[in-house]
């Protein structure tokens, strides 16, 4: 049955390799449990917010609360749309986009993570492309941005392989020390020319647009 009150529960992106699906409570628990198994080596921190530096079960609780908060805070002025990633019937990670004044600026930022056991097989690139299809074709974006610390090789590898343009740096505090984040941008023209595919399906987009002010 459709969800007329909260249409994001019907939002999906389907590719030949994976599916992006909404994070309801059941999927949120699966993601929290996956995060607790490990996303990165303990000696390395890929996230600007060090949310994985928390012991279980607080990490799982914090993860669930994060998804509840972002879902509840969606407004036309500012929103985060997070989606789980399912491949071969298993929840393997999550990807999302953040936007402010999107109806005017048409700019969105993407972010994601995969459970360690699912890394290195190309899913990171496929889920990024899937999210770009949603942001550009589904929501009508004109510019996509992303960022990663300068020592996060896997994330930077995906970004560069997709043809993002470098867009400067930002100084961050990571685990109490200074760190450099590399910034990137991608135009709609680049997406349409190099990344747009006809084997990626968007479902349930239209009903979500009014909630986003579109």
Helices and strands as residue ranges (DSSP letters): G 7-10, E 12-14, E 19-22, H 25-37, H 58-72, E 78-87, E 90-100, H 102-105, E 107-114, G 116-118, H 123-133, I 134-138, E 143-149, H 153-161, E 165-174, E 177-187, H 188-190, I 191-195, E 201-203, H 206-209, G 210-212
